[in-house]
């Protein structure tokens, strides 16, 4: 009897569960099927999500001049047999923003050095025969700045300041728009050295040719920095001009 009572109780419970399932749970699920409009919205959202996921990596990789793609492995300027010459590991220790500033500094110093080397040689060659300053400037080139009249010195300093201001506007983030602990931040779309000054239209459109030209400029700038340092040291030691050394 006890066994029959247990079976009767179990059967009653299953019947109640079946009754509740058929009368409350199942109607809740199936009496409100998704409409065609809801299905269309779901398909559209899924398609847009898939499109965004597919195109996001391509957008990141396409920004060739952004900080995200600026790395030591991609930098032009490395030539055999030295390759990427960085014995002190500055590039290895630097993040992308710092590496970008390093390259900006190298290009700028190289350009200044190339102008300085030309100035050394031309300034000493035309001394005593130039129409400027009544041909009164003479001696080694390191002594020429002290012989320039004060008014001209102000003009030269003003011209240098104007050029640096234009470079800062082109390449650097406005100080009011960056944090105090991140000075000298470069614009994300700025490539180091590309200040937009190309009056002769020499900049190539092809990426490989552009890398070759950048490498040539870097190599000439590096040589010029060594040459300018040598000129300064040599003239400071014996007080003779560079051309005078060649003729003696």
C-alpha positions in Angstrom: 0.0 0.0 0.0 2.8 2.4 0.9 4.4 1.7 -2.5 1.1 2.4 -4.3 0.7 5.6 -2.3 4.1 6.8 -3.3 3.5 6.0 -7.0 0.2 7.9 -6.8 1.9 10.9 -5.3 4.7 11.0 -7.9 2.1 10.6 -10.7 0.1 13.6 -9.3 3.2 15.8 -9.1 4.1 15.0 -12.8 0.6 15.8 -13.9 0.7 19.1 -12.1 4.0 20.0 -13.6 2.7 19.0 -17.0 -0.4 21.0 -16.5 1.6 24.2 -15.5 3.9 23.7 -18.4 1.2 23.4 -21.0 -1.0 26.2 -19.6 1.5 28.8 -18.4 5.1 28.2 -19.6 4.6 27.0 -23.1 2.0 29.6 -24.1 4.4 32.3 -22.8 7.0 31.1 -25.2 5.0 30.4 -28.3 2.1 32.8 -28.2 4.5 35.7 -29.0 6.7 34.6 -31.9 9.3 37.1 -33.3 7.8 39.3 -36.0 9.4 39.9 -39.3 10.3 43.4 -38.2 12.2 42.1 -35.2 14.0 39.5 -37.2 15.0 42.1 -39.7 16.4 44.3 -36.9 18.4 41.4 -35.5 19.9 40.6 -38.9 20.8 44.2 -39.6 22.5 44.6 -36.2 24.4 41.4 -36.8 25.5 42.5 -40.2 26.7 45.9 -39.0 28.6 44.3 -36.1 30.3 41.9 -38.5 31.2 44.7 -40.8 32.7 46.8 -38.0 34.8 43.9 -36.8 36.0 43.2 -40.3 37.1 46.7 -41.2 38.5 47.9 -37.8 42.0 46.3 -38.3 42.3 47.7 -41.8 41.6 51.2 -40.6 44.3 50.9 -37.9 46.9 49.5 -40.4 46.1 52.2 -43.0 47.4 55.0 -40.9 51.0 54.8 -42.0 52.0 58.0 -40.4 50.3 57.5 -37.0 52.0 56.6 -33.8 50.6 53.1 -33.9 52.6 52.2 -37.0 55.8 54.1 -36.2 58.4 51.6 -35.1 62.2 51.1 -35.2 61.8 48.2 -37.7 60.0 50.4 -40.2 62.2 53.5 -40.0 64.2 54.5 -43.1 67.8 55.5 -42.7 69.3 52.0 -42.0 72.0 51.0 -44.5 74.4 48.1 -44.8 76.8 47.3 -43.3 75.8 49.1 -40.1 72.1 48.5 -40.4 70.0 50.1 -37.7 72.8 51.6 -35.6 71.7 52.1 -32.1 74.5 50.9 -29.8 73.1 52.5 -26.6 69.6 51.1 -27.2 67.7 54.4 -27.3 65.1 53.1 -29.8 64.7 49.8 -27.8 63.9 51.7 -24.6 61.6 54.3 -26.3 57.9 54.0 -26.9 56.4 55.1 -30.2 55.8 58.7 -29.2 59.4 59.1 -27.9 60.8 57.4 -31.0 58.9 59.8 -33.2 60.4 62.8 -31.3 63.9 61.2 -31.7 63.5 61.1 -35.4 62.1 64.6 -35.5 65.2 65.9 -33.6 67.6 63.9 -35.8 66.1 65.2 -39.1 66.0 68.8 -37.8 69.6 68.8 -36.4 70.8 67.2 -39.7 69.2 70.0 -41.7 70.7 72.7 -39.5 74.1 71.0 -39.7 73.9 70.9 -43.5 73.2 74.6 -43.6 76.0 75.2 -41.1 78.6 73.3 -43.2 77.6 75.3 -46.3 77.8 78.5 -44.2 81.3 77.7 -42.9 82.7 77.1 -46.4 80.8 80.0 -48.2 81.3 82.5 -45.4 85.0 82.0 -45.3 85.3 81.8 -49.1 83.7 85.2 -49.7 85.2 87.1 -46.8 86.7 90.4 -47.8 84.8 90.4 -51.1 81.1 90.2 -50.1 78.7 93.0 -50.6 77.3 92.4 -47.2 78.4 94.4 -44.2 81.0 96.3 -46.3 83.1 93.2 -46.7 84.3 93.8 -43.1 83.7 90.3 -41.7 86.8 88.1 -41.8 88.6 85.3 -40.0 87.3 81.8 -39.1 83.6 81.2 -39.4 83.1 80.8 -35.6 84.1 84.4 -35.2 81.6 85.7 -37.8 78.5 85.9 -35.6 80.3 88.3 -33.3 81.1 90.6 -36.1 77.6 91.0 -37.5 76.0 94.4 -36.6 73.4 94.2 -33.9 70.5 95.1 -36.2 71.3 92.2 -38.5 71.6 89.8 -35.6 68.1 90.6 -34.5 66.8 89.9 -38.1 68.6 86.6 -38.2 67.3 85.6 -34.8 63.8 86.6 -35.9 63.9 84.6 -39.1 65.1 81.5 -37.1 62.3 82.0 -34.6 59.7 82.3 -37.4 60.9 79.1 -39.1 60.7 77.2 -35.7 57.3 78.6 -35.0 56.0 77.3 -38.4 57.5 73.9 -37.7 55.9 73.8 -34.2 52.5 74.7 -35.7 52.8 72.0 -38.3 54.1 69.1 -36.2 53.4 69.7 -32.6 50.3 69.5 -30.5 49.3 72.9 -29.1 50.6 73.1 -25.5 47.1 74.1 -24.3 45.7 70.8 -25.6 48.2 68.4 -24.0 49.1 67.5 -20.4 51.9 69.3 -18.6 53.8 66.0 -18.2 53.9 65.3 -21.9 55.8 68.2 -23.5 56.7 68.2 -27.1 53.9 65.9 -28.2 53.7 65.4 -32.0 50.5 65.4 -33.9 49.2 61.8 -34.7 49.1 62.4 -38.4 52.5 64.1 -38.6 55.5 62.3 -40.0 58.9 63.6 -38.6 60.4 66.2 -40.8 57.5 66.6 -43.2 56.7 70.2 -42.6 55.2 70.8 -46.0 58.2 72.8 -47.4 58.9 71.4 -50.9 59.0 74.4 -53.3 60.7 72.4 -56.1 58.3 69.5 -55.8 61.0 66.9 -55.1 58.9 64.7 -52.8 58.0 61.5 -54.6 54.6 59.9 -54.4 55.8 56.4 -54.3 56.4 55.1 -50.8 59.6 53.2 -51.6 61.1 56.2 -53.4 60.1 58.4 -50.5 61.9 56.1 -48.1 65.0 56.3 -50.3 64.9 60.1 -50.3 64.4 60.2 -46.5 67.4 57.9 -46.1 69.6 60.1 -48.3 68.6 63.2 -46.3 69.3 61.4 -43.0 72.7 60.2 -44.2 73.7 63.6 -45.4 72.5 65.2 -42.2 74.4 62.7 -40.1 77.6 63.4 -42.0 76.9 67.1 -41.8 76.5 66.9 -38.0 79.9 65.3 -37.7 81.5 67.7 -40.1 80.0 70.8 -38.4 81.3 69.5 -35.0 84.7 68.9 -36.5 84.7 72.4 -38.0 83.8 74.0 -34.7 86.4 72.0 -32.8 89.2 72.6 -35.3 88.7 76.4 -35.5 88.3 76.7 -31.7 91.7 74.9 -31.3 93.9 76.9 -33.6 91.8 79.9 -34.6 92.2 79.1 -38.4 89.4 78.8 -40.9 88.6 75.5 -42.5 89.6 76.7 -46.0 92.8 78.0 -44.5 93.6 74.5 -43.3 93.0 73.1 -46.8 95.4 75.6 -48.4 98.2 75.4 -45.8 
